Amino acid sequence: MSNKEELLLSRGWIEANRPERNLIQMNRPYGWLVEKERAASGKNVDTGIIFISNKECSFRCLMCDLWKNTTEESVPVGAVPEQIKWALGKMPHIKQLKLYNSGSFFDTKAIPVEDYGAIAAMAAGFETVVVEAHPKLINASCLSFRDMLDPELEVAVGLETVHTEVLKKLNKQMTVDDFVRSIKFLNQHNIRSRAFILLRPPFMTEEEGVYWAKKSLDLAFDVGVECCTLIPVRPGNGAMDILMKQGQFEKPSLKSLEEVVDYGISLNAGRVFADTWDLELFSQCSQCFDQRVDRLIRINQNQSLLPKVSCSC
């Protein structure tokens, strides 16, 4: 990567080209939902997802838009448990809980360590609690939180891509080796993991996007990840829109997402999920769109290959 490219993709450049962040409340999550998810047990369970309002992630990834719903300062002790308590009151019958905080759960600037006990107490009775974390923040803090929990802990880790040069350009400040080390640490301590994998990050053609997503699935399962979620990369965070205008990024197609999901399921190595949020962005045909999304949702829930959708497109 040239000096000009390094400057272009620096933290300062990424931040300078952002739109405004959204106004959020520190004592309320910025979102929540309940969905069916195929659990590690093989059952489809009601899963509550709470999108926690907290300080922006300490990293500045090129493709990330999660910062839009974060604060610039750390939230006070007690704010995060209050958010979780409020959201749990809206979803009384869930079996699995995801606490997603737009960054790393184990970033102490985002989730105060003093809140771990209160969070763990509210999670009692669930089968699994899923949190997310950057590979470099997976350490003894994970063990401390796990030991407070009654449910099983699962940590979601962003692998993004095993293409080393593209991963470097994403400004995630990690290597594939960092990811591998984090998964080995979790495995050694009997903590289940899932990986987030990007479909067609910037600087890739459509064919390269599919190829490297498949290679990323291979590596994740090879090192002991139990579950992978495939995320098609989208514009909308400022930096990605500029790269799109420059011809260095294009949205992946829905067809490519289907191909990579089918590949992942065929490996029979662990659960594979397609991120089905806002898939209309990636559709090229309104006639078959609903059928294609329905197929992906059923694959997510059944974890088995289904007949492909036939369409004149």
Backbone torsions as a table, in degrees:
resi	resn	phi	psi	omega
1	MET	NA	131.3	-177.9
2	SER	-75.4	165.4	178.1
3	ASN	-61.0	-35.6	179.6
4	LYS	-64.8	-42.2	178.7
5	GLU	-65.6	-40.5	179.6
6	GLU	-61.5	-40.2	178.9
7	LEU	-67.1	-42.6	-177.9
8	LEU	-60.9	-38.1	-173.9
9	LEU	-102.2	17.9	-178.6
10	SER	-73.4	166.2	176.8
11	ARG	-54.9	-44.0	-178.7
12	GLY	-63.2	-41.6	179.2
13	TRP	-65.9	-41.9	179.4
14	ILE	-61.1	-46.6	-178.5
15	GLU	-68.4	-36.7	-176.2
16	ALA	-67.7	-22.5	-176.2
17	ASN	-103.7	16.8	178.2
18	ARG	-81.8	149.3	165.0
19	PRO	-77.1	-175.1	-179.5
20	GLU	-72.4	146.7	173.6
21	ARG	-81.3	160.5	-178.9
22	ASN	-80.6	153.0	174.9
23	LEU	-81.4	127.9	-179.5
24	ILE	-131.8	161.9	177.8
25	GLN	-98.9	138.8	-178.3
26	MET	-73.3	-19.8	-178.3
27	ASN	-104.3	11.3	177.6
28	ARG	-135.9	140.7	174.0
29	PRO	-66.7	152.9	179.7
30	TYR	-82.7	-3.6	175.5
31	GLY	-175.9	162.3	174.7
32	TRP	-160.3	155.7	175.7
33	LEU	-160.8	164.7	175.0
34	VAL	-123.1	131.9	178.6
35	GLU	-142.1	159.6	173.9
36	LYS	-81.0	135.3	174.5
37	GLU	-137.6	141.3	175.2
38	ARG	-72.3	112.4	-178.2
39	ALA	-80.3	168.7	178.2
40	ALA	-61.6	-22.8	178.4
41	SER	-71.1	-14.5	-176.7
42	GLY	95.8	-3.9	179.0
43	LYS	-97.3	149.5	172.0
44	ASN	-86.6	119.1	-174.8
45	VAL	-121.9	151.4	174.6
46	ASP	-68.5	123.6	-175.6
47	THR	-119.3	122.3	176.7
48	GLY	-91.6	132.7	177.8
49	ILE	-117.6	122.2	178.0
50	ILE	-111.8	123.4	178.9
51	PHE	-95.5	99.8	-171.0
52	ILE	-75.9	136.3	173.6
53	SER	-85.6	120.4	179.1
54	ASN	-160.2	-174.3	-177.5
55	LYS	-65.5	146.1	178.9
56	GLU	-56.0	146.4	177.2
57	CYS	-52.3	144.0	-179.0
58	SER	-69.8	-17.9	178.2
59	PHE	-97.2	166.4	-179.2
60	ARG	-132.2	75.2	-176.6
61	CYS	-71.0	140.3	-175.1
62	LEU	-56.7	-40.5	-172.0
63	MET	-92.2	-5.4	-170.6
64	CYS	-75.7	138.4	171.6
65	ASP	-123.0	8.4	-177.8
66	LEU	-69.7	-22.0	179.3
67	TRP	-61.0	-18.3	-177.5
68	LYS	-60.0	-26.4	-178.3
69	ASN	-116.2	47.0	177.9
70	THR	-129.5	169.4	175.9
71	THR	-102.1	164.1	177.9
72	GLU	-87.8	-18.1	179.1
73	GLU	-119.0	156.1	176.6
74	SER	-61.9	141.6	177.2
75	VAL	-78.7	152.8	-178.1
76	PRO	-69.5	156.0	174.6
77	VAL	-56.2	133.8	180.0
78	GLY	100.0	-20.5	-177.4
79	ALA	-67.9	-43.7	-178.2
80	VAL	-66.2	-47.5	174.7
81	PRO	-57.1	-35.6	178.0
82	GLU	-64.6	-40.5	177.3
83	GLN	-62.1	-46.1	-177.7
84	ILE	-64.9	-43.3	178.6
85	LYS	-58.9	-43.9	-179.5
86	TRP	-63.2	-45.2	-177.9
87	ALA	-68.7	-39.5	179.7
88	LEU	-61.8	-28.3	176.6
89	GLY	-66.5	-17.4	-179.8
90	LYS	-92.5	-10.6	-175.2
91	MET	-141.0	77.9	-170.0
92	PRO	-75.8	-14.8	-170.6
93	HIS	-111.5	17.2	-176.5
94	ILE	-77.0	152.7	178.7
95	LYS	-107.0	-26.3	-176.4
96	GLN	-128.7	143.1	-176.1
97	LEU	-126.3	129.1	173.9
98	LYS	-110.3	126.7	176.7
99	LEU	-111.3	97.1	-177.9
100	TYR	-105.9	124.4	-172.3
101	ASN	-121.1	29.7	174.2
102	SER	61.4	27.1	-178.9
103	GLY	179.7	-122.3	-178.9
104	SER	-122.2	124.6	179.1
105	PHE	-59.3	-32.6	-176.4
106	PHE	-92.2	13.5	170.1
107	ASP	-82.3	110.8	-174.3
108	THR	-66.0	-16.9	175.1
109	LYS	-76.4	-16.7	-178.6
110	ALA	-101.5	-52.0	178.9
111	ILE	-116.2	107.6	-179.2
112	PRO	-60.8	136.0	177.7
113	VAL	-57.3	-32.4	-179.5
114	GLU	-61.8	-18.0	-178.9
115	ASP	-91.9	-7.8	-176.2
116	TYR	-55.8	-46.0	-176.5
117	GLY	-61.6	-45.1	-179.9
118	ALA	-65.6	-39.7	178.5
119	ILE	-64.4	-45.7	-179.8
120	ALA	-61.5	-39.5	-179.6
121	ALA	-63.2	-39.3	179.5
122	MET	-71.9	-19.6	-179.4
123	ALA	-86.6	-5.3	-179.5
124	ALA	-58.7	135.0	179.0
125	GLY	101.5	-18.4	175.7
126	PHE	-82.1	160.7	178.6
127	GLU	-81.2	-39.4	-175.9
128	THR	-145.0	143.2	170.2
129	VAL	-118.8	126.2	-179.0
130	VAL	-110.9	127.6	173.6
131	VAL	-125.3	166.6	-179.5
132	GLU	-116.0	151.0	-178.4
133	ALA	-158.7	144.3	171.9
134	HIS	-70.1	142.3	-179.0
135	PRO	-51.9	-36.4	-177.1
136	LYS	-74.9	-8.2	179.9
137	LEU	-108.3	12.2	176.9
138	ILE	-94.3	107.3	-173.8
139	ASN	-154.6	-152.3	-176.5
140	ALA	-61.0	-22.6	177.3
141	SER	-59.5	-35.6	177.8
142	CYS	-60.5	-42.2	-177.6
143	LEU	-68.6	-39.0	178.9
144	SER	-61.4	-45.7	-179.9
145	PHE	-68.7	-42.1	179.2
146	ARG	-57.5	-41.7	-176.6
147	ASP	-67.9	-19.5	177.3
148	MET	-84.8	-17.0	-172.2
149	LEU	-86.5	143.7	167.4
150	ASP	-84.2	-45.1	177.2
151	PRO	-70.3	168.9	173.9
152	GLU	-75.2	141.2	177.3
153	LEU	-94.1	136.5	172.5
154	GLU	-128.0	134.2	-178.3
155	VAL	-113.4	124.6	177.1
156	ALA	-93.3	126.9	-174.0
157	VAL	-123.3	133.2	179.2
158	GLY	-80.0	104.9	170.0
159	LEU	-80.5	-40.6	-179.6
160	GLU	69.9	-70.2	179.2
161	THR	-158.7	149.3	175.8
162	VAL	-91.9	2.6	173.5
163	HIS	-73.3	106.5	-168.2
164	THR	-62.4	-39.7	-178.0
165	GLU	-70.9	-41.0	178.1
166	VAL	-67.3	-40.9	178.1
167	LEU	-58.2	-40.0	178.2
168	LYS	-63.3	-40.8	-178.5
169	LYS	-69.9	-19.2	179.1
170	LEU	-73.6	-6.5	177.9
171	ASN	61.1	27.5	179.9
172	LYS	-78.6	-11.4	176.0
173	GLN	59.3	42.9	176.6
174	MET	-148.7	163.5	174.7
175	THR	-119.4	169.9	175.2
176	VAL	-60.6	-36.9	177.9
177	ASP	-62.0	-36.5	176.6
178	ASP	-61.6	-43.1	178.3
179	PHE	-61.0	-48.1	-178.5
180	VAL	-59.3	-44.3	180.0
181	ARG	-61.8	-39.9	-178.6
182	SER	-66.2	-40.1	179.4
183	ILE	-68.3	-39.5	177.5
184	LYS	-62.8	-38.7	177.6
185	PHE	-61.7	-46.6	179.7
186	LEU	-63.1	-43.5	179.5
187	ASN	-61.3	-41.8	-179.5
188	GLN	-60.7	-27.5	-177.3
189	HIS	-108.5	20.5	174.1
190	ASN	56.7	39.2	174.7
191	ILE	-108.5	123.1	-178.3
192	ARG	-71.1	150.1	-177.7
193	SER	-132.3	154.8	169.0
194	ARG	-131.7	156.1	-178.6
195	ALA	-118.1	139.9	170.2
196	PHE	-94.4	126.5	-178.5
197	ILE	-124.8	131.4	-178.5
198	LEU	-86.8	137.8	171.1
199	LEU	-99.0	115.1	-179.9
200	ARG	58.4	67.8	168.7
201	PRO	-65.5	171.8	-179.4
202	PRO	-60.7	160.7	177.3
203	PHE	75.0	18.9	176.5
204	MET	-128.9	146.4	168.8
205	THR	-76.5	172.8	178.4
206	GLU	-60.5	-45.0	-178.9
207	GLU	-64.1	-42.0	178.0
208	GLU	-64.5	-38.1	178.9
209	GLY	-59.5	-43.8	178.5
210	VAL	-66.1	-46.4	-177.6
211	TYR	-59.5	-48.6	-175.0
212	TRP	-75.2	-26.3	173.4
213	ALA	-66.3	-40.1	177.4
214	LYS	-65.7	-42.1	178.3
215	LYS	-63.9	-34.3	178.9
216	SER	-68.7	-39.1	173.9
217	LEU	-59.7	-45.2	-179.7
218	ASP	-56.3	-50.2	-177.5
219	LEU	-65.3	-43.3	-177.8
220	ALA	-58.1	-47.5	-179.3
221	PHE	-70.6	-34.7	179.6
222	ASP	-61.4	-34.3	-177.0
223	VAL	-92.3	1.7	172.1
224	GLY	108.7	11.9	174.1
225	VAL	-68.8	140.0	-177.1
226	GLU	-93.1	-19.3	-171.1
227	CYS	-152.2	140.5	177.9
228	CYS	-128.8	138.9	174.8
229	THR	-115.6	126.4	-178.9
230	LEU	-96.4	125.6	-174.7
231	ILE	-120.0	110.6	174.7
232	PRO	-67.8	132.8	-175.1
233	VAL	-77.4	137.1	-176.3
234	ARG	-125.0	156.4	172.3
235	PRO	-80.7	-176.7	173.4
236	GLY	117.8	-1.9	-178.3
237	ASN	-107.0	9.0	-179.4
238	GLY	99.0	-68.5	-178.1
239	ALA	-62.3	-43.3	-178.5
240	MET	-66.6	-32.3	179.2
241	ASP	-68.0	-37.6	177.0
242	ILE	-66.1	-44.4	178.3
243	LEU	-62.2	-33.4	178.4
244	MET	-66.1	-43.1	178.2
245	LYS	-64.9	-32.2	-179.5
246	GLN	-82.0	-3.9	-179.3
247	GLY	79.6	16.0	-179.9
248	GLN	-98.8	1.0	177.5
249	PHE	-152.2	139.6	171.2
250	GLU	-137.2	147.1	176.5
251	LYS	-64.5	139.2	175.4
252	PRO	-71.1	161.8	179.0
253	SER	-90.6	156.0	175.8
254	LEU	-61.0	-35.4	177.9
255	LYS	-59.8	-40.3	179.4
256	SER	-66.3	-39.3	177.3
257	LEU	-61.0	-43.7	178.5
258	GLU	-60.4	-42.4	-178.3
259	GLU	-63.0	-43.6	-177.2
260	VAL	-71.8	-38.4	176.7
261	VAL	-61.8	-46.3	178.5
262	ASP	-58.5	-41.4	178.1
263	TYR	-61.7	-46.9	-178.7
264	GLY	-61.7	-42.8	178.7
265	ILE	-63.8	-39.0	-178.0
266	SER	-65.3	-22.5	178.5
267	LEU	-67.0	-27.9	-178.7
268	ASN	54.0	40.2	-176.2
269	ALA	-107.9	-11.9	-177.4
270	GLY	166.1	176.4	179.4
271	ARG	-67.5	142.4	177.0
272	VAL	-132.3	125.5	-179.8
273	PHE	-120.1	142.9	168.3
274	ALA	-95.7	133.2	172.0
275	ASP	-71.9	113.9	-173.8
276	THR	-100.3	12.5	-180.0
277	TRP	-73.0	127.4	170.7
278	ASP	57.1	42.4	-175.9
279	LEU	-70.3	-13.2	178.5
280	GLU	-60.6	-25.4	176.5
281	LEU	-57.0	-29.2	-171.6
282	PHE	-107.9	3.6	-177.9
283	SER	-86.0	143.9	177.2
284	GLN	-115.3	6.0	-178.0
285	CYS	-151.9	116.1	180.0
286	SER	-73.1	-22.5	-176.7
287	GLN	-66.5	-39.6	-176.2
288	CYS	-109.1	3.1	-173.7
289	PHE	-57.7	-51.3	-176.6
290	ASP	-60.4	-39.9	179.6
291	GLN	-65.6	-38.6	-179.6
292	ARG	-67.6	-41.9	178.9
293	VAL	-66.2	-42.5	178.5
294	ASP	-60.2	-39.2	178.4
295	ARG	-63.2	-44.0	-180.0
296	LEU	-64.5	-39.7	178.7
297	ILE	-63.5	-41.5	179.4
298	ARG	-69.0	-34.6	174.6
299	ILE	-64.7	-43.9	177.2
300	ASN	-54.5	-42.1	-174.2
301	GLN	-83.6	-31.2	-176.7
302	ASN	-96.6	-22.1	-176.8
303	GLN	54.1	43.5	176.3
304	SER	-144.6	152.2	179.9
305	LEU	-69.5	143.2	178.7
306	LEU	-125.4	156.4	178.3
307	PRO	-55.1	140.8	179.6
308	LYS	-72.5	152.4	179.2
309	VAL	-74.9	130.9	178.0
310	SER	-98.6	130.3	-178.4
311	CYS	-152.0	149.7	-180.0
312	SER	-64.7	-16.7	-179.3
313	CYS	-69.8	NA	NA
